[in-house]
Amino acid sequence: MTQSVVPARVRVPNFVGQGKIDFVEKGVPTPGEGELLIQVKANAICGTDRGQFYAGSTVTPGHEASGVVVAAGPGTHTPLGTPGVIFLMDYCGSCRSCHKSFTNQCLHKRGDMGFNRDGGYGSYELIHENIFFPIDPDLSFADATLLLDIMGTGGHAIKRARLVYPDIESLVVTGAGPIGLAVLAMAKVLLGEDFPVLISDVSEYRLALAEQLGGKPIQLKETTLAEGVRKHGILSVDLAVDSSGKQVARQDALGVLAQRGVLVCVGHGEDLQLHVSSDLIATERAVMGSEYFAYQELTYNLALLQQHRSYLRQIITHIFPVSEIQQAFGLFFGGKTGKVVIAQ
């Protein structure tokens, strides 16, 4: 194993629960066969961190990390000093799903970084080499986090829909949190700047950010989703993407779908009630799930990020040092931010 100078112990955020984060000391692991040690430089806050923020966590959370390789175990090939991002799912690489490039549906997943393995809010993260994706050295570590839940998850949802509806001409997004903004932004990148994207929420801040990104806002404090769609001159939409995870949002999204329309559920959470004959069969609509994205999509998205960096980085509205992670989480879950990045 080749290794640069790495401290034996570091202070890392400790998610105690009830919305409290303090700091504890942890040992820095040594990489074994096929493993890399990443010095984390940035990690973006995600809505799915909510559970650990309020319920606590036995591991260090964080699953949208970028950083630099500082130690490498036997059998690895990534040079020290290589910058990159870390794929959330520690996929096996050998199952049927992995062989078909569906790494987000690995049948023998070894873990999820930040959920049952120490993740990116710590100073160092130990990973298998196959989930590390090198990036261009000129890309900032904060911008690099956009490759993950923003471009990856947002773009994957659109690609899923196009499998069954390749000629999509309109989109409504329910929920203008970071994933909703991600779907909006990736629709503009993938489908064209003039592609109509309607987006609903109750947060004035996030709807204003959505409008800045080119979306057509629907303020649910003032109108229903259906009325909001019609006010924007659209009778029904080809694609609806729910990022909220709320049943009422999913039901409303289903209600504004056109014939052949597709509802993609990205946000985990509540249920959806369907009348199969009228909602699906007669209209030939489809309801799909979309879980994260496949590792192989990172290559394509890196090229897109280089082309659209100034546009996409608008989604990052705040960057905090790790010493202020408590304040960062409080602000993020207060709903008056876009994507928030914790920098090391």
Stockholm file with secondary structure:
# STOCKHOLM 1.0

chainA/1-344         MTQSVVPARVRVPNFVGQGKIDFVEKGVPTPGEGELLIQVKANAICGTDRGQFYAGSTVTPGHEASGVVVAAGPGTHTPLGTPGVIFLMDYCGSCRSCHKSFTNQCLHKRGDMGFNRDGGYGSYELIHENIFFPIDPDLSFADATLLLDIMGTGGHAIKRARLVYPDIESLVVTGAGPIGLAVLAMAKVLLGEDFPVLISDVSEYRLALAEQLGGKPIQLKETTLAEGVRKHGILSVDLAVDSSGKQVARQDALGVLAQRGVLVCVGHGEDLQLHVSSDLIATERAVMGSEYFAYQELTYNLALLQQHRSYLRQIITHIFPVSEIQQAFGLFFGGKTGKVVIAQ
#=GR chainA/1-344 SS CEECCCCSEEEEEEEEETTEEEEEEEECCCCCTTEEEEEEEEEECCGGGHHHHHHCCSSCCCCSEEEEEEEECTTCCCCTTCEEEECSBCCCSSSHHHHTTCGGGCTTCCCBBTTTBCCTTSSEEEEEGGGEEECCTTSCHHHHGGGTIIIIIHHHHHHHHHHHCTTCCCEEEECCSHHHHHHHHHHHHHHCTTSCEEEEESCHHHHHHHHHTTCEEEETTTSCHHHHHHHTTCSSEEEEEECSCCHHHHHHHHHTEEEEEEEEECSCSCCCCCCIIIIIITTTCEEEECCSCCTTHHHHHHHHHHHSHHHHGGGEEEEEEGGGHHHHHHHHTTTCCSEEEEEC
#=GC SS_cons         CEECCCCSEEEEEEEEETTEEEEEEEECCCCCTTEEEEEEEEEECCGGGHHHHHHCCSSCCCCSEEEEEEEECTTCCCCTTCEEEECSBCCCSSSHHHHTTCGGGCTTCCCBBTTTBCCTTSSEEEEEGGGEEECCTTSCHHHHGGGTIIIIIHHHHHHHHHHHCTTCCCEEEECCSHHHHHHHHHHHHHHCTTSCEEEEESCHHHHHHHHHTTCEEEETTTSCHHHHHHHTTCSSEEEEEECSCCHHHHHHHHHTEEEEEEEEECSCSCCCCCCIIIIIITTTCEEEECCSCCTTHHHHHHHHHHHSHHHHGGGEEEEEEGGGHHHHHHHHTTTCCSEEEEEC
//
